[in-house]
Amino acid sequence: YLVGENGRAMRYGVGIGRQGFAWSGRGVLQWKQAWPKWTPPDEMVKRQPELVKYSGANGGMPGGLNNPLGARALYIFQNGQDTLYRLHGSPEWKSIGKAVSSGCVRMLNQDVIDLYDRVKGKAPILVI
């Protein structure tokens, strides 16, 4: 949900982290990016060696329709530190409503574009 100043809320569908990868807690949407570059964390590259071509050492995957972060990404920080978790769009629309990600919160691309345009400044986030 995105809760507005008047207390009214907008509901968005999301996909969340699968068992063992789920993140929850309070944070701040510290930064946001349109058509973000995706750089899988080193731990993910170790689990999925085929992703090495998108590693930080190799410059990541440029933004675009096939990028796992989709059309927009909002970066979740806690205590001023990047959690490495994102609230982002996804080209995998069938994953919405399921626990299948590597921890990030996924949304339909059109929904994350809407949210991106509505969220201003360093908005708080609660993931449960």
Long-range contacts (C-beta under 8 A, 24 or more apart in sequence): 2-115, 2-118, 2-119, 10-118, 12-107, 12-108, 12-111, 12-114, 12-115, 13-96, 13-97, 13-107, 13-108, 13-111, 14-96, 14-97, 14-105, 14-106, 14-107, 15-90, 15-92, 15-95, 15-96, 15-97, 15-98, 15-99, 15-100, 15-101, 15-105, 15-106, 15-107, 16-98, 16-99, 16-101, 16-105, 16-106, 16-127, 17-99, 17-101, 17-102, 17-103, 17-104, 18-99, 18-100, 18-101, 18-102, 19-99, 21-101, 21-102, 21-103, 22-99, 22-103, 23-76, 23-83, 23-85, 23-103, 23-104, 23-127, 24-127, 24-128, 25-78, 25-126, 25-127, 26-78, 26-124, 26-125, 26-126, 27-76, 27-77, 27-78, 27-83, 27-85, 27-124, 27-125, 27-127, 28-76, 28-77, 28-78, 28-122, 28-123, 28-124, 28-125, 29-74, 29-75, 29-76, 29-77, 29-87, 29-119, 29-122, 29-123, 29-124, 29-125, 30-75, 30-76, 30-77, 30-82, 30-122, 31-74, 31-75, 31-77, 32-72, 32-73, 32-74, 32-75, 32-116, 32-119, 33-72, 33-73, 33-75, 34-63, 34-71, 34-72, 34-116, 35-63, 35-64, 35-67, 35-71, 35-72, 36-63, 36-67, 36-69, 36-72, 36-73, 36-88, 37-61, 37-62, 37-63, 37-67, 37-69, 38-63, 38-67, 38-68, 38-69, 41-84, 44-102, 65-91, 66-91, 67-91, 68-92, 70-106, 70-107, 70-109, 70-112, 71-109, 71-110, 71-112, 71-113, 72-109, 72-112, 72-113, 72-115, 72-116, 73-112, 74-112, 74-115, 74-116, 74-119, 74-125, 76-125, 76-127, 87-112, 87-115, 87-125, 88-112, 89-113
